[in-house]
Amino acid sequence: MDIYIKNALIINENRKFIGSILVKNGYINQIIEGVSDFDDTDIKIINGKGKVLIPGIIDDQVHFREPGLTGKACIYTESKAAVAGGITSFMEMPNTIPQTVTQELLKEKFDLASESSLANYSFYMGATNDNIDEIIKTDPKNVCGIKVFMGSSTGNMLVDNKESLDKIFSQAPTLVAVHCEDEATIKANTDKYKAEFGNDVPISYHPVIRSEEACYKSSSMAVELAKKHGTRLHILHLSTKKELELLDNSIPLKDKKITGEICVHHLWFDDRDYNKYGTRIKWNPAIKSETDKNALFEAMLDDRLDVIATDHAPHTLEEKSNSYFKAPSGGPLVQHSLNIMLEFYYQNKISIEKIIDKMCHKPAEMFNVIKRGYIRVGYHADLVLIDLDTEYTVSKDNILYKCQWSPFENQTFHSKITHTFVNGNLVYENSVFNEEVKGMALEFDRKG
């Protein structure tokens, strides 16, 4: 059914205006500025008065755990949570079981998503020390990027061979996204604190073990490799003030060869929060100091950091409740990332225009996503309606993640996502889902 969203406050491309959107055949057909009325019994009319209408969010880093780890999450459950949080497109990571390190396994993920994802999707091709022949087959028009773990954060996907890294950075047919932590530094720090505490190292030592030095050593190596080979490099989940010196805000995004991502948890939490949340906020890279958090926020505002993402990585609460070394790193975030950023808006730390730029416009531009990330005539109708004046408290009753917990449980947000449209389909409306139509594979405007 075609849709008319009327008289919302539309925020898009650094503009605010009262207006309406006509959606036909899944695309934005008209953008009407000013107050309007519409009377057509064949078209579903949604009253946006008093609400904000924005483009759908594009999250460039999630872990949805399928195949192989579906006790924690799956594409269906996590895409459903994402849509409820205003995320209409996601890019998912390769550290599943089996790991997505061949073209055949990559295609299997796309096939799974076509049958179960409520949001639009793409998947990273995973890199290992010896799969360059598979990497170079990757189609840049259909695949978001190549993922390289330059630090053994997950499983056994550590790429630590210099010759292998040279091949990946020199031959990758598309963007290379990196997780940067130096394994040798982490191991030395682990040995040091195990000697002091045994296996009972306090969780507060997580940012000391996975330290600023470990992050900078690895990320600076990635930048050096990228400059050597002219690689299009994207550094994921930056977590330290020091690493920001590797980034540049003097040129527009379209001309950048090296870009950086910030994740919502590194903007919200700092190392003082380990006492309250314990292993629930154990992520890799670690949440670090208040100084780091504030520097990252400033770098996000001044465009050294280009996009905001989640690194959504669910584990069961039973797993997360283990001791420091036994508890896995990662946590669920996609349902609440927009609410988190809007809290900063309520604190007068950021404008809504900037939030939309970093969560919608810039991911689309950075990855060359075709016809998404903006409210423009002819674009896919990926849209989100937000009520900025209704409070929303996270509770077990409204958490949609398969793992059924959130580090934001009992947090009250000042805003509530009321409607999410994916390709013109009203998929989410006031906690009710329409699951008849699935999302689409993202396409990218790149040379093949």
Stockholm file with secondary structure:
# STOCKHOLM 1.0

chainA/1-448         MDIYIKNALIINENRKFIGSILVKNGYINQIIEGVSDFDDTDIKIINGKGKVLIPGIIDDQVHFREPGLTGKACIYTESKAAVAGGITSFMEMPNTIPQTVTQELLKEKFDLASESSLANYSFYMGATNDNIDEIIKTDPKNVCGIKVFMGSSTGNMLVDNKESLDKIFSQAPTLVAVHCEDEATIKANTDKYKAEFGNDVPISYHPVIRSEEACYKSSSMAVELAKKHGTRLHILHLSTKKELELLDNSIPLKDKKITGEICVHHLWFDDRDYNKYGTRIKWNPAIKSETDKNALFEAMLDDRLDVIATDHAPHTLEEKSNSYFKAPSGGPLVQHSLNIMLEFYYQNKISIEKIIDKMCHKPAEMFNVIKRGYIRVGYHADLVLIDLDTEYTVSKDNILYKCQWSPFENQTFHSKITHTFVNGNLVYENSVFNEEVKGMALEFDRKG
#=GR chainA/1-448 SS CCEEEEEEEEEETTEEEEEEEEEETTEEEEEEESSCCCCCTTSEEEECTTSEEEECEEEEEECCCTTTCTTTCCHHHHHHHHHHTTEEEEEECSCSSSCSCSHHHHHHHHHHHHHHCSSEEEECEECCTTCHHHHTTCCTTTCCCEEEEESCCSTTCBCCCHHHHHHHHHHCSSCEEEEECCHHHHHHHHHHHHHHHTTCCCGGGHHHHSCHHHHHHHHHHHHHHHHHHTCCEEECSCCCTGGGGGCCCSSCGGGCSEEEEEEHHHHHCCGGGHHHHGGGGCCSSCCCCHHHHHHHHHHHHTTSSCEEECCBCCCCHHHHTSCTTTSCSCCCCTTTHHHHHHHHHHTTSSCHHHHHIIIIIHHHHHTTBTTCSSCCTTSBCCEEEEETTSCEECCTTTCCSTTCCCTTTTCEESCEEEEEEETTEEEEETTEECCSSCCCBCCBCCCC
#=GC SS_cons         CCEEEEEEEEEETTEEEEEEEEEETTEEEEEEESSCCCCCTTSEEEECTTSEEEECEEEEEECCCTTTCTTTCCHHHHHHHHHHTTEEEEEECSCSSSCSCSHHHHHHHHHHHHHHCSSEEEECEECCTTCHHHHTTCCTTTCCCEEEEESCCSTTCBCCCHHHHHHHHHHCSSCEEEEECCHHHHHHHHHHHHHHHTTCCCGGGHHHHSCHHHHHHHHHHHHHHHHHHTCCEEECSCCCTGGGGGCCCSSCGGGCSEEEEEEHHHHHCCGGGHHHHGGGGCCSSCCCCHHHHHHHHHHHHTTSSCEEECCBCCCCHHHHTSCTTTSCSCCCCTTTHHHHHHHHHHTTSSCHHHHHIIIIIHHHHHTTBTTCSSCCTTSBCCEEEEETTSCEECCTTTCCSTTCCCTTTTCEESCEEEEEEETTEEEEETTEECCSSCCCBCCBCCCC
//
